[in-house]
Amino acid sequence: MTQSRLMSLVESVANVIVGYGVAVVTQILIFPVFGLHTTLAQNLKIGAVFTVVSIARSYVLRRLFESFR
């Protein structure tokens, strides 16, 4: 059974939504350890950029592996 392109995207987005929350919390906890002091708004924006990159990465990798099948 193969996964459709739409379902590949849906899975990737669901995965990244959960990852977004984890990333923002991690940034809030870890950035100060490295001397980086950001506001919540900045953390949310940084997380959003990485979220878009993660969605694209997950989708491309899923389609690549699906083509090998």
N, C-alpha and C positions, 0 to 999 in steps of 0.2 A: 504494500500500500504506500502510495506517495503522498506527500504533503503539498497542497496547492500553494501558489505564491502568496495568496491572501492570508492563508493560515500561517505561513512562515512569518509574515509581517506581524500578524496578531500575536503570535508567540513571542517574537522579539520585543514587541512593545510592552507586553505584560511583564516580561523578564526585566526590562529596563526600568519600568515604573517602580518596581520593588527596589532595584538597584539604585535608583535616584534617591529614594529616602535613606538608604544605607549610606550612600556617598555623602549626602549633605550632613548627616549626623557625624560621619567619620571626619569630614572636613572641620566641623565645629570643634571636635575633640582633638584632632591632630595638628591642625595648622598652628595653634599657639605654641606647641612643643617646638616647632621649627622657627618661631619668631614671626610668624605671619598672623597678623591681626585683621580680620575681615568682619564686616557686618553680616547680619543674616541675609540681607538683600544680595550682597555680593556672593555669599555662599550659594544662594539659590540660583543666581545667574551662572556661576561657574559650573554648578551641577547640571544646569540646563544645557550648556555647551557640550559637556561630556555625555549627556543623555542622547543628544542628537547624533553624536559620533558613534555611540554604542548601538543605537538602533540601526544605523547604516552598516556598521561592522557585522552585527548579528545577522542581518538580512543577507548581506553578500556572502558570508560564510555558509549560511544555511543553503542558499541557492547553489553555491559551489559544490557542497557535499551532496546535494540532491542530484546534481548533474552527473556525479560519479556513480550514483546508484544505478 
